[in-house]
Amino acid sequence: MVPLDGSAAPSDSPSGAASSDPHPDATGPGTPSADESTAPGPAGASPGTTGKGTTAPSPEQPSSPAPAPSRTGPPAPADLDWGAPSRGDTDRRWCEKVTVGFHNSGGTAVRSGTVTFGTHIIGALGIDWGTVDSTVDLPAPIGPRARTNHTWTVCVDAWRVPLGMHIETRDVSVRWSE
C-alpha cells in the first residue's frame, strides 16, 4: 500500500526496515517507475488505483481469480409432477389425442422414464367395459424447474371398440429417473 501523502510507512517486516517499494530499483522510493503513471487520476486516487478505489493489477502483481461461488450443498433431486390428461378426438373411434403437462420442481433434470395410459373402453350406454394400458417414453430430459406439455396419439386395438363405443384415456402414471 502507498499512503496518500506519498511518505514512506513502516512495514511489518521482521527486520523492522521501512520500505514502501517491495521491488526497489534505480529510481528510488517515492519516484514513479516506468510502469506507474504520473497522470492525475480521479480525485483522491493515487497512482496505481482505479476510480472505484481498488488497486489495478500491475505486471509485478498478478491478479487473483475471483473466488468460486459458494454452494450450500448438492442441488435438490428431481421432483416430477404431472397433470390430468387432456383428451382430444381423432378420426378413428379407437384412438384419441392425449396431452399431459409435466413440471419438474427439483434442482436436477429428469433424464428418462415412461408414461402409462389407462384407456377405458366405453359402451353406447356409458358402461365402462374395460381398461387397456399402453406405455410410451417420457419426453425427457425435463430440466430443473421446467414445465412442458406433450401430446400423444393413444390407440387401442380397433376390434375392442365396435360401432357405437368410444375410448377415454382417464388414467396416467409416470415412472422416471434422474
PyMOL commands that set and color helices and strands:
alter all, ss='L'
color gray80, all
select helices_A, chain A and resi 158-160
alter helices_A, ss='H'
color red, helices_A
select strands_A, chain A and resi 80-82+86-89+95-104+112-122+128-137+147-155+166-177
alter strands_A, ss='S'
color yellow, strands_A
deselect
rebuild
show_as cartoon
